[in-house]
Every structure is written in structure tokens, then in C-alpha cells.
């Protein structure tokens, strides 16, 4: 009898040890697309962009296939840039000759585009449409690695008569983002700040104390991040300490109770800091290229720094299979990247 009790006890210990050692999602790697909503630039679109944007075109001469195709290629981090449009219609002008799209753009809700008037082409008109496209793919591939979605809210003034200044984001707009995400994915398919905090005092305590879900339990889910200016980040957490009840994570200093995610654009001067953040349990996103500069120079040194830093998320305009409108033949393929649906 004693041996049976001993065997049972050892089994419990072994199970507990295995559970404790189960890899968490902060140990995963993601390859992401930057400005994932910008459509592929065919020759006509590229020529038009250069005509409209002049010298500013050089930095955005890239584009992407459909959201569905990006995910098929193995992209697991996406980025959408919404502008607040509480009443609807603020960004409808470019669609005056397209009744179906015009009707959508006149509806209330955040609209996704790079810049009004001069760079409004997009794969999904509303943020809710972007979420819905990801959700459709996710439901068709329920065993996928969790998808990280950065929601890069825009409200900065353009200070030019040619482009109207966008409205500031309000609490009603934030509630709209949260509601759109829940409607698209369902609460049980979103990794939220509440999930990571658990019973701990703060979200930061959850992040640094092993609160991230396991990689296995997060399959088929999404994790959303508010990528915003300090005013918006502060407004989003107001009344929601440690982002309690919120759907999105945010970008907060490492000593703040809401700290969980970091978006460090250039890893080269920040390698030591990134390594420290990752070791503490935080998730860090970096970019391997920007403004087409690395692509034009065939420079992979920034990618090398990104990998050496240990950042879990590397975002690029040139993932394997991405369009190549300038025929640069530049491809960002981290050493850990596995393309296709298995990743």
C-alpha cells in the first residue's frame, strides 16, 4: 500500500513539474508584417503613389497581399492603423465613386488607412473588418500559433491644408475597439490583460511572475496591443488599473503596473535593454527594416541585431513571399522562422 501511495505522489510531482515547465507564449517567436493593411503596389499604383506623394513615396514603396495570404505565408504578427471616426464619414471622400465602399466608410467606427487623402489604400476599410478577416482565417486554422495584432491608433495633426487633422481618440472609441475585437474573435479566443494578471496585484506582476499562458493553451487565439502615443495610452488605462477589463495590452514603462509589451523600433542601440526585458518576462517587438532603407541597400545587419537581442517579435515589410514592387529581391528570414501553416 505504501508503494502505491509513493507512486501516486511521485506522479503528482512529475505532472506538476511538467506543467511548471510548459513553455509560455513569451518564449515563442513571431515574424510580423509592418502596416499589414497596405495593399500590394502594382506598377500603376506605384506610379500614382509617386505622383501624389512625391519624395515621401520612397519610404512606403512596399505593400502586402491579403490578410489571409499573409497568414498563410506564416506571418503571425499584424499591424493595423485606425483613425477614430465616431460618427462616420470622415474618410469617405476617396470612395465617392464606389457606392458599396462609400456606404461602409459613412458608418461609425474606426477606419484603417496610412494617411488621409494621400495614402488611403487599404485591405480592410474598418478596424472591425480587419479583425473579421483575421478571425475568419483563425477559425479555419484553429491550431495556429497565437497571432499578435498591433493597433496603432492615429491622431497626430498633419498641419497642412491638404490633409484634415484627425480627431482625438475618446473613451467611446476605446470601447469600440474592445467591442469590435470581442465581436470578431469571441472573448475566449483573446489573451487579455486579465488573463495574464490572474490573481496577482498588477499586470506587471503577472508578466514577470509567469502569468503568460502556455503556448499550447494559446493556440488558436489572438493577443492585441494598443500601439499609441502617451496621451492615448494614458487614457486607455484610466479607470482600468492594470488594464482590468480592457481587451488590449498597451505600451507602458517597465516600472508601471500595466507594463507587459514593448515596441522598440530599432534594436541596434537597444540590445542590452531588450535582453533585460525579455529575461524579465516582457514581450518585445522590433523592426528588421524601415522606410525601404535596408531593402534598397540589401542590409541584413538590423535583422542580425534583432535576433541577437532576443526580441520575440520581428516585424518587416519583406517576409518570405511578400510582394517585391521594386524588384529588390530582399527577404527577411530569421533563423527561427518556419513558413507556412505549421508555424
N, C-alpha and C positions, 0 to 999 in steps of 0.2 A: 504493500500500500504506500509505504514511504517513497519508493522509487517512482510510483505513478504521480504522486504529488510533486516530486522533484522534477520529473519530466514535464509536467504541466507548467510548473513555474518557469523552467528554462524556456519553454515555448513562448510564454508570455513575454519574457525578457527579450528573446530573439525577435519577436514580432514588433515590440516597442522600439528596439534598436533599428530595425529595418525602416519603420515609419519615420523615426527621427532622422534617418539618413536619406530619406526620399528626396530627390533633387527638387528644389524650388524654382519658380519661374525666374528669379533673379540670377539663376545660373545658366539661363538659356542665352542664345544669340539670335538676333533678328537682323535681316537685311531689309532696308526700307527704301521707299521711293519718296523723293522730295517734291512737294507740290503735286501730289498724286492725281489731282483733278485736271491738270493742264493737258489738253489733247495733243496727240501726235502732230508734228508740224510737217505737212506735205509741202512741196515746192511753192504752191500758190499761197498757202497760209504763211509760210516763212517770208515770202516776198511782201505780203500785205503787212505782216508784223514789222518788218524793217521800214516800210514806208510810214507806218503810223508812229512807231516808237523811236525811229532814228537810232542814235548811238546807244540808247538804253536797250535796244533789242539784243545786243551781243550777250548780255548776261542771262538771257532767258530763251536762248535758242535751243530748247530741248522740249520734249513732250513725252506723253505716255499713252500706251494703249488703254483699252477699257479697264476699269477696276477689276473685273472678272479675270481678264488676261493677266494683269499684274499678279494677282493671287495665284493663278495657275503657274506662273513662272517662278514662284517661290517667295515673292515679296510678302513679308509678314508685318511690316510697319507702314502705315499710310498717313498722309497728311492732307487735311482739308482746311481752306482759308475762308471762313464765313464772315460776312458783314451783317450786322443787325439790320433787320427790315421789319420792324414790329407791325406796321400797318400794311406792308406790301407795296410793290410798285416802284421802289427807289431805283432799282437797277434793271428796269424793264425795257428801257429805250432801245437797246440793240436788237430787240426781238419784235419790233413793230411790224415786221413783215412775216412773222411766223405766229399765227394765231394760237396754236397749241402751247408753244413756249411762252408767249406773251401772257396767256391766262395763268400759267404757273407762276411767272415772275410777279404777277399782280397780287398773288396770295400772300398773306402774312407768313413770316418765318425767315430765318437766316438764309442768305443767298451766298453761294460759293463762287468766287472769282479772284483773280490776282489783283486787278486794279480796274475800277470803273472806267468805261469808255475806251481806254487804250489797250486793255488786256483782259477782256471779259470772257474769252472762250473757256468752256468748262465741260467736263464729262458728266457733271451732275449739278443741276441748277440750284437746288436747295440742299442744305446740310442734311435734311431728312432723306432726300433722295440718295445722297452719298451713303448714309448709314444703311438705307434699304438695299443698296446694291451689295454692300459688304455682307449684310445679313443673309441675302439670298444665296450668295456663294458659300457662306459659312454653314448654312443649313444643309446644303448639298454635299458638304465635306465635313461632317461633324467631328472627325478625329484630328482636325488640324491643330498645329501649334497655336497658342493664343495670338491673336492679332492685336497689335498696339496701334491705336489711332490718335494722332495728334490733331487737336482742334485749335488752329492758330487764328484766334479772333483778331479782326482788323477794326481799328477805329482812328488811327492816326490821320491828321489832316494832310491833304496834298498841297495846300497853299498855292493852287493855280486855278485860274478861272475855267480851265478846260475840264477839270475833274471836280465834281462836288465833294465837299468834305463829308465823310460818313458820320452817322450818329454814334453816340456813346452807347456801350452795352449797359443794359439795366438788369435789375433782378428778374423782371418778367422775361427778358431774353435768356438769362441763365436757366430759368425754369423751363424755358422752351427747349434748350439743348438737352437738359436732363430727360425731359419727357420724350423728345424725339428718339433718344438713344434707347430708352426703355421700350418704346413702341416698336422699334426696329428689331431689337435683339431679344427682348424679354429680360426681366431682372435676373433670372437665374443663369443667363449667359454672359453677364458682365461681371468682371472683377472690380469691385468698388473699394473706396477707402474704408468703408465699414468692415468689409471682409478682411482686410489686412490688419486693421487696428484690433479687431476682436474685442477681448475684454481688457486690453491694455489702456493706459491712461490717454495716450496720444497716438496718432498715426505714425509719427516718427518712431515711437517705441515699438509699434508693430513691425515696421520696416526693418529696424535694426535688431529686433528680437526674434526673428524667424517667422514673422507673420504672413509672408507671401505664401500663396497657395502652392501646392506641389505642381510640377509640370504636368503630371498625369491628370490631376483633378481640373486643371485649367484648359485642357484640350477642348476645342470647340467653342471657346469663349473669346471675348474681346476685353481690352483694357483701354480706357480713354483718358487722354491727358489734355488739360487746358493749357495751351501754349500762348501766353498773353503778356501784355505789358504789366508793370507793377500795379497800376490802378485797377485793372480788371482782376488780377489775381487776388488783390486785397478785397475787392467787392464780392468775389465768388466765395470766399471763406467767411465773410461777415455773417454772424449769426449761425455759423456752422463750424464750431471749433473742431479741429482735426478733420474737417470736411465731413462731419457727421451728416448723414442723409443726402450728401451730394453723390453724383454718379461719376464725375470726372476727378482724377487726380490733378494736381497743379504743380507749378514750379516755384518752390519756396526755398529760402536759405536753409542750409543743413542744420542750423540750430533751432529752426522753427517747428512747432508741434505738427504742422502739416507737411513737413519735408518727406518726400518719397521719390520724386523724379527730378532729373536734371537734364537740361538741353544745352550742351556745350558745343557750340558750332564748330570750332577749330580745335582738334585735340592736341595739336603740336605744342603749344605753350602750356598746356594744362595736364600733361600726362600724370604727374605726381598726384595732383588733386583728384583726377578721375580714379586712379588706382585706390586712393584712400576711400573715396565714396563707394566704390564697388565693394571693397573689403568690408565696409560697414553695413552693407545690405541694400544700398540705394540702387535704383535703375538709372543708367546714364545713356543718353542718345548723343551721338556726334555725327558730323558730316565728313565724308571722304573727299568731297569736291564741292565747289560752289561757283556760280556765275560762269560756268563752262571753262573756267581758267585751267584747272587740272586736265580737263579733257583735251583742250587745244594744245597743251604742252606735253601730253602723254605722261603726266606726272603722277605716279602712284605713291609718292612719299607720304602724303597726307593719309592715305589708306593704311600705310605701314604704321604710322603713329597711332591711328585709330585702333588697330589691332593690338599694338603693344600696350596701349592704355588700359585694355581690359573692358572698355565700354561695351555694354551688351547690345546696343542698337547702333548700327551704322547705316546712315541714310545717304542716298546717291541719286543722281539723275541718269546713271549709266549701269544699272544692274544687268546681268546676263539676259539677253533677249529684249532689252529696251530699244526703242527706236533710235536711229542714228541719223538725224536730218542733215548734219554737216559732213557725214561720211568720215568721221574722225577715227572710227574703229578703236574707241577707248571703252574698256569694260572694267567695272569694279567687281571683283570676285574675291571676297575674303576667304582665307584658308579654310574656315569652318563652314562655308556656305554649300548647301546641297540644293540644287534647283529642283523644281517640280513639286508635286502634291505631297510627297512624303515628308517634306520639311515643315 
